[in-house]
Amino acid sequence: GEVDMAIVIVPAPHVPVVLADCAAKGVKAAQIISSGFAEQSCAGGRDLQAEIAAIAAASGMLVLGPNSEGFANLQARLAPTFSPVIDHDGALDPPAGSTSRRVAVIAQSGGVGFSFLDQGRPKGLAFSHVVTTGNEACVETFDLVEWMVDADEADVFILFLENVKTAETFRRAAAKALAAGKPIIVVKVGQSEAGQRAALSHTAALAGADGAYRAMFAHYGLIPAETPSQAVDLAAGFAFMGDFSPTGTATAIFTASGGAGGWMADSAAAAGLSVPVLDAATRAAIDQHLPSYGASDNPVDATAQAIHHLGYAGLIDLLRDAPGIDSIIAVASARLPGRIEQDRPALQRVRAATSKPVFFWSYTLPHPSAVEVLTSCGFPLFTDPLNCARAARALADYGARRAAFTAPPAVAPAPVPADWPATGPMPEYRAQAWLRDHGLPVAAGHLVTDAAAAVSAAQALGGPVAMKVQAADFAHKSDYGLVLLGRAGDAEVAAGYDQLMARAAAAGATDVDGVLVQAMAAPGVELLIGVHRDATFGPMLTVGPGGVMAELLGGGVTLPLPVGADDLTTLLAGPAVAPLLAGFRGQPAADLAALTRLLVDLAALVAAHGDHIAELDLNPVIAHGDGVTIVDALIVTGPAPE
C-alpha cells in the first residue's frame, strides 16, 4: 500500500540512494535522522545535503532534516524520535485537566527542542507538536509555522533558532501568525560579530551583529526569550491567558508574604510593568478584610489571615474591576495544596468572570496538585518572579503590536544610477547630490579644487563653513583630520584648503576629487540615520545618537525596510530616541514632523534602491527646533559585506 512517511536512519553516504528509492515508490514524506551532512566542515557533507535537496525538489517529497532528532505529533500520538523525553509511558498524554492552549515547539536543535516539552509538561502545558528540523535541507522552521497556522494545528509557538534560511518565508509565516493571534516565543542563538568586521558604516555597528533579527522579531511581534525556562514560562502566559489583550502595563499584586510581594514588585518594574497605588474605593473594599498589619496600597499585603478568609479567588474578585489596572499577579505559597484545592470552584468562577489576565507566582516549590488545580481552572503558575512579570508584560506588548501592525508598503525597485560605482564607497559630494536631487534636506555645499574656488564657495554660502576632503578611499574623514569646521573669512578658508590637501597627501589619499565646502548647520540634536543591508533580511533602517560618538553611545533602534509612516512615528516616540528629541539639557525640542518626513522619504528611496545600496550613513543628521539638516552622507554601493 501507500507509504505516508519514511524514517531514514542509515549512514549518510547511503541516504540519497534510500531517498531516491522512496521517491520512486511515491513516498510522500521522509524524516532523516542521520547525521554527516552540511553540519560537517567538509565539502562531502555539503554535497550529500545538496543531493537530498535536489531529490526532494524533483519528486515533491517533503523532507525533514537531516541531522535531526525526529518529531512528536502528540495529537496524533506519533513520535518517530530517539529523544529520552518520549521514552516512558504516558509521554504523549496531555496534562490531566489542563485548559492550556496548544503549544508547538519547532527547534533547529533536537535535544533542546524536546527539552521544552520536558520542562513544560509539569507546568500543565498541552503540547501539540515537537519538531526538530536539523539542517533544514528542504523544510524550514517557518514552513512549519505557516502550515500549523494555516491548518490551526497550534495556538502558541516556541522556536529555537540558529538562523532563518529564507526571509520571505519568515515574513509570510510571521505575519500570518500575528494576524491569527498565535504568538511566537523565540530563542535565538548563534549571534556573531563577524558581520561587522567588513562594514564601513557606523550603522551596521550600531545595529549590532544580531540587530536585524531583533528588528524583524519586534516588527512581526515575536517575543524573544533568553533562557529555556523563560521561553516555557512566556508560552505558559499565552497558553492560559491568551484570550486577554490588556491595553496597558499596570498590574496589581497581592500576597500573603510582604517580602515576596516586594520581590514581585521589583520584578514587575524590571519587566516594564507599573505597580500604581490602587484607587480609594478598591482599597476600602480590601481594607474590610485585612488585619491592622496588612496593607492595601499595591502590592496588597493581604497577610495569611486574609488569604485564609477570602481565598485567592476572593482577592482576585476585589481587584478585577479596579480602575487603571490591566493585570493581576497573585503571590502564593503553593507548597501545600490544601488552600488552593478548597478554592477550586471559586477559582473556576472568577476565571470565567474576570476581564483581566491573572498570573500566579509561587515562592515555594509548588505541589503537583496545586499546579493541576490552577491550570485546570485556567491560570498559569510560575516559580520565577521575573518570568511571571515578563509574561504579563509580553501579553500587553503582543496585543499592542497586533493592533498596530500593518503590512510593509509595496516599493517598486529602481534602476542603478548610471554614474554610481559598481561597488564600494562613493565620494560624499556625489552622495549628497543624489540625496538632494530626491528632495532630502542636505546642507548646501560646493566641490572645489583650489583655494580660490574654496573662498568663492564660502562667500556664496555666507557665514562659517565646514571643509571636507573628498576621496572615496577615506570614508571616515574625521579619523584622519580631513575635516575642518567653522572656517570663516577668506584667509581662513584658503589656508584651510591648503591644510586639508597636505593632510590628504600625508594620509596616502591617491584619488582626491577636491574639497567640499559646506554651510555650517544650526545647532540641534545630532542623530545617526542609516541603512545596512543584512545578508538574510535585506535593507534595515537604524536611528540613534549621532556624531563621532555614535558607536560608543549605542542605543539605536532598527527597523526592516520597507516600512510605513506609522512604524516610523512609533520609533521616534520610543525610549531609545524620544529623550534625545524632547530637548536634552536645555536644547529646543526637535521638529518631529520634519524628522518623520525625512525618515519616510529616505525609507522609500532606499527601499527602491535596496539591491544596490550596501550601506548608507547620514551622520550626523541635525534635528533643529524647526527643520532637519543632513550634514554628512556616506553611501556604499554593491552587495553587502559578508
N, C-alpha and C positions, 0 to 999 in steps of 0.2 A: 504494500500500500504506500500511500504518500508519506513522506517524512517531512515534518514541520521544521525540525531543528537538529543539527548535528553538533555534538560536543567533541571538539578536536583536542586531543591530548597525546600528541606524538612529537618526536624530536623535530625541531624547527626545520631542518632541510627537507623533511617529508611533508610538511604542512601544505605547500602549494599543490602537490600531487593529490593529496586527500581532498583538498578543497575543490580542485578541478573535477574529481570523481563525483563529489557531492553535487556540483553544478550540473554535471551531465545527467544525474539521476533526478534533477528537478527539486533538490532540497531547497527550501525557502530561506533558511537562515542557518548561520553557524556561529557558535561561540568557541573562540580559540583561546584555550587556557595556556598553551605552550608559550615559552619564552625563547629568546635568542634572536630577536629581530632588531628594529631600529633603536631599542634601548641600549644596544651594544655600540661601542665606539669603533665599529669596523664597517667597511663597505658591504661585506657579505650579508650582515643582518639587515641593512637598509635595502639591499637588493631583494631579499626574501620578502620583506614587507611590501615593497613595490609590486611584487608578483601577486601577493594576496589582494592588494587594491585593484590590480588590473583584472583579476578573475572575478572579483565582486562586481566591478563596473560592467564587465562584458555579460555577466549572467543575470544581473539584477538581484543576486542573493544578498541579504542583509548579513553583514559580518561584524561581530563584536569582538574586540581585541585587536591583535594578540596581546600576550603578556598580561592577562587579566586573572582575577580570582573568581570569575564567574558572576552569577547574579542569583537573586532570590525574588520571585514574584510571590509575595506572601498571600495575596488574594487568591491566586490560582494554586497555592501550595506547591509551587515548582521551584526547586533550588539546586540547579547544577553548579555547585561550588564546593571547594575544599576548605572553606572557612570553618574554623572550630566554633565560631559563634552559632552556627547552624547545627552543629553536631551533637544534639541532645534532644530528647523527647520534648515536644511542646514548643520547639523553637519557632515554628511558623504560626503558632496560635496568637490571636490578638489578646491584649491585656484584658483581664476579666472586668466587665462593666464599664470600661473607659469610654468616654464620649469624645475622645480625641479625633480630630480630623486626620485624614490620611497623609502620612509623611513619606515622601520618596527620597532616597539617597542615591546620588549619582557621583561616582568618585573615579578619578584617574589613578588612584592607589587602591588596590584591592583590600589590603589589611585595614587601612584607615576607613574605607567605606563601610565595612561590616562592623567596625568599632562603634560607629554612630548607632547602629541597631542595638549593640550590646549595652551602650550607655542609656539609650532612650527607653528601652522596654521597662526598666524599673521605675521610670518616671510616668508610666502609663501611656506612652505614645504608641499610637497604632500606625504601623508601617505598611505601606502598600508594596514598595519595591526597594531593593538594594541592588544597584547595577554598578559593576566595576568595569570601566571602559578600556583600561590598559593603554596601549599605544594609539588607539583610535585611528587605525589604518583606514577605516571606512565610516563606521557610525561614530559620531562625535557626541560629546556631552549635551550640547544644545539641540542636536537632532532628537535626543531622547526627551529633553524638556518640552520641546514643541509637540512631540507626539502625545506625551502624557497630558499636556494642557488641552490639546485638541480632542483627545479621547476621554477627558475627565477621569483620568486614572489616579490623580493625586491632588491634594489641596495645598500642601506646603512642601518645599524642596530644601534639602541640604546638599550643597555641592562642594566637592573637594577638587580644586582646580590647580593644575600646574600652568596651563596656558589655554587660550582659546584658539582653535585651529582656523575657524572661518568666521570672520567678523560679521558678515551678512546673516549667517545662521544665528549668531548670538543676538543681533539686533531684532530679528524677526521673532525669535522664541521669547526673548526677554520682554518685548512689547506685548506679546500675546499673554504672557503670564501676568504682567501688571494689569492689563485690561480685565483679565478674568479674576483678579483679586487672589492670585495664588503666589504668595511671597516666596522669594528665593533667598535663602541664607547661604552665603558663600564663604568658604575658607580658601584663600588664595596663597599658594606657596611658590617658591622659585623666584623670588624677587632678586634682581641683579642690577649692579651699577654699570655693567658693561656697555649698555646702550648709550650712556652719556659720554663715553671717552672720546668719540669722534665728533661730538656735537660742537658746532661753532657758536651757537646762540646761547644766551642766558636762559632762554625759555625752556629748553629740554632739561637743564639742570634744576630750574625752579619747579617744574612739574614733578620731577623725581623719577627714579627708574621705573617705578610701578604706577606712576601718575595716570597713565592712560587707562589702566584697569580701574583705578579708583574713580576716575571720571565717568567711565562707562557704567560702573556699578551704581553710582549716585544718580546718573541720568535716567537709568531704567529701573530704579527703585530696588536694586539688590541690596541685601543687608549683610555687610561684612562681619565675620566673626574671627576672633583672634586665637581661640583655643577650642579643642573638641567639646569641652563641657559647655562653653558659651554657645557654640553652634546648636547643640542639643537643647539648651535652655531657651534660646531665641525661637527655635522651632516649636517648643512647648508653649511659649507665649501665644504664638499664632494658632497652634493646633487647638487650643482651648478657648482663646479669646478673640479669634479671628473674625467673629461676627460683629465685633465692635470697631468703630472708626472714631476714636476720640479726636476732638478738634483742637485740643491744647495739650500742654505738658504739665499741668498742675495735678499733684497727687496728694491724697490724704492717707496718712499712715496711722494704724492703730496697733497697740502692742500691750502685752502683759508685763514686759520687761523694759524698764526705762532705758537700760544700757543698749539692748538690742534695737529699741526704737531709734536711739541716737545714731547707731551704726547704720541703720537703714536710711535715715535722713541724710547722712553723709554720702552714702552710696547713690541715693537719688540725685543729689547735687552733682556728683561726679558723672552721672549718666545724662545730665542736662535736664532733669526734672526740677520743677519748683515745688516747694512744700509751704504753701501760704497758710497763714492763720485762718482758721475756719470762721465763718460768719457767726454772728451773735446768736441767731435762732438755733443753728445746729449745735453750737456749744451748750446752749441752755438745755437742749434736749438730752445731750450726752451727760451733762453735769448731774442730772437727776439720778444717774446710775453709778456715779463714781464716789469712792470714799474721799475723805478730805485730802489724802495724799496723792490722789490722781490728778491728771491734767487733761484739758480738752482743747488746747490750742492747735497743735499739729506739729509733731506727732501727738496722737491721743494716747496718753499713758493710762490705759484702762485698768491696769493692775489685774492680778489674778482673780480678784474678787468680782470685778465686772465681767470678765470672761466667763467665770463660773455661773454668774447670774443670767447674763444675756446670751452667752454663746457667741461664736464668731459670726453667725448669721445675724444675730441681733445687732451687733455693732455695724455690720455692713448695711443693715436696714437704716440705721441712724445716719449713715454717711452718704448713701447712694443718691440722695436728692440734694446734697449740699451744693449751693451755687458756686460757680468758679472752680469746681473740682472735676477733673477729667478722668481720673483713675483712682483705684483704692488698692493699697498694699496692706495685707494682714500679716503681722509678725507673730508667729506662733511657735510653740514647742509641740512638735508632733511625735515626740518620742513615745509617749503613752497615748494610744489612740482612743481611749475611752471617751473623752470630752468631744472629740470630733465625730466619733461614731454616734453618740447621742444626738448630735447636731444634724445628722444626715437629712431628715425630712425638711428641716428649716433651711439648710443649705440648698437643697433642690428648689425650694420655693423662691429663695432670694436670687438664685441664679436666673430663674425664669423672669423675675420681676425687675432686675437691675438694668439700667441703660448705660452702665459704665463698666469697663473691664476691671476685674478683681484678681490680684496676684497674691499668692501665699508664699512667704519665706519662713522656713523652719530653721531656727538657730541651733536646734539639736538634730541629731540624725533621725530622720522620720521613720516610724514603724511602717512596714508594708501595708498594714491595714489602713493607716491614715492616708497613705497615698491612694489606695483603692477608693476610699470614701470621697476624697476631694476630686479625683479625676472622674469618678462616676457621676459626680454632681456637676462636673464641667469646669473645675478650677485647676490651674497648673500649680504645682508645688515645687519650690526652688530650695536648694541648700546653699546657694551662694547669693549674698545680698546684692552685689553689683550686677550679676547676671539677671536677677529679678528686676532691678531698676532699669537695666538696659532693655529688657523685653518690653516693659511698659513704654519706654521712650520709642523703641522701634515701631511699636504699633501705631503711635501717633505720627511718626515720620512717614511711615508707609502710606497711611491714609492721605496725608498731605501731598505726597508725591503722586499718588494715583489721581488725585483731584487736579493737580497742576500739569500733569504730563500731556504733552502734545507731540505728535509725530514730527520729526525733523522736516523743515521745508525742503521742497524739491529744488535743486540747483542744477542748471544745465552746465556741463563742462565747457570751458573756454579754451580757445587755441593758445599755444605758446606764443608770446610776443616775439616778433621777428628778431629784435635786437638783444634778446636775452642770451647769456652764455648757456651752453649745454649743461654745465654743472659747475658748482662752486659759488662763492660769494660774488655779487656784483658790486661795483662802486656805489657808495651811498648816494651820490648825487643822482645816479640813474634810478635807484630805488625810490628816492624821494620824488623824482619827477613822475614816475609811474603812479605812485600813490596820489600825488597832487592831481594828475590827469583824471583820476577816478573820483575826484571830489573830496578827498580826505584832507583835513586841516593841517598841512605841513607848514612849518616855519619857512618864510621866504628866504631864498638864497641864490647865489650865483657861483658857478665854477669859474675860476680864474687861473691863468698860467704864468702871471708875472706880478711883481709887486705893484706896478702902476695900475693894473687892472683890479687888483685887490682894493686899492684905495678908492677907485671909481665905484666898485661894487658897494663898499661900506658907505660911501657918500649917498648912493642911491637908496640904500636901506634905511639910513638915518639912525643915529644912536649907536650904542655899543654893539659889537658883533662877535660871533664865535667864528673861529677859523679851524678847519679840519683838513688834514691831508687826505687826498682821495687816491687810495691804492687798494686794489682788490685783494692783495695778499695780506692786508692788515685790517682784519675785521674789527678788532677791538683797539681802536686808535689810541685811546687814553692810556692803555697799558704801556705804550712806547713814547709817551709825551708828544703825540702827534695831534693834540687838540689844545687850542688856546681860547680862553673865554674872556669876555668883557673888554675887548680891544676897542679903544676909542681914539679918534684923531688920526690924521693922515700918517704921521710919523710912526705911531704905534702899530698901525695896520701894516705899513710897508715893512717895518722891522719884523713883525710877526710872520709875514710871508717868508722872508729870508730864513728866519729861525726854523720854521717848520720844514722847509725844504732841506736844510742842513741836517736836521734830526732824522728825516726820512732816509737820507743817504747813509747816515751813520747806522740806522737800524737795518739796512740792507734792502730797502724797497727798490725794486727793479722796474716796476711798471706803474709810475705815478702819473695820474691824469691831471693833477693840479691841486688846488686848494679850494674847498667850499667855504665861501664867505656867507654867513647866515645871520639873520637878525636874532638877537638875544630875546628869548621868550620872557614874558612876565612871570613873576614867581607864582607858585601854586603847589599842588600835591604831585609829587613825581611817582608815576606808575610805570610798570612794565606791562606792555600788551604784546603778546607774541603767539606764534604758531609753530609747532613742530609736527612733522608727520610721523606718527607712530607706525612701526612696521606691521602691526596687526590691524589697528583700527583706523588708520588714516589721520587726517588733519585734526589736531587738538589745539584749542584756544586756551591760553593761560593769561590771567590777570593777577598782578601782585605788586608789591612795593618796587619802585623803580630806582634808576640811577646805578652807580657803581656798586652799591651795597645789595643789589637785588638777590644775588645768590646767598649772601651771608644772612640776610634778614629772613629770606624764605617767606612762607605764608601765602603763596599763590593759590589760586583756585583754577581748576582746569575743566573745560567743557569740550565735548566732541563736536566737531563740525560736520554738516551744517547745523545751526542752532537758531531757534526762534527768539524774537524780542522778549517774550515773557521770561524765558530762562536767563537771558542776559540781565534783565531787571532784577531777577531774584539773586543772581550772582553779586550784583553791586550792593544789594541790601544785606548780604550775608556777613558773618562775623569776621571773615578774613580781609574784607575790603572796606566795608562800611565805616569802621572807625577812622580810617585814613581820610575818607571823603567828607566826614562830618565837620571838619575844621580843627585839625590837630594842633595843639599848642598855639592857639590864637589865630591860626590861619583862617581865612574865609572858607565856608563850605564850598565844595566843588560843585560845578554845574552838572548835575546828574543827567539832565535832558541832553546836553551836548555830548557827554561821555557815552550815554546809551546810543545816540545816533552814530557816533564813531564806531562803537562795537558792532552794531547791526550792519553798517556798511562794510566794515572790514571783514566780518564773518562771511557775508555773502560773496565778497570779492575773492577771498582766499579759498572758500569752498569751491568756487568755479575754477580756480587755478590749482586745486589741490594735487593734481597729478604731476605738476612740475615745480611746486614750491616745497623744498625740503624743510626749510626753517625760515622764520620771519621774526625779527625783533623790532619793536618800536620801544626804545628805551633810552631816555625817558619820554613818556607822554606826560605833559604837564596839564593837570586839570585846574583851571582857574575858577574864580567866582563867576566868571562869565566866559564860557567857551573852553575849548581844549586846544592844545598845540602839540603836534608831533615834532620832536626836536631831533631825534636820531633814528635812523632806519637801517636795518640790515636784512637783506634777502639773499638766501642761499638757494640756488636752483638745483634741479636734478633729483635723483632718488634720495630718500632719507638715509643717513648713515646707518650702517649695520651695527 
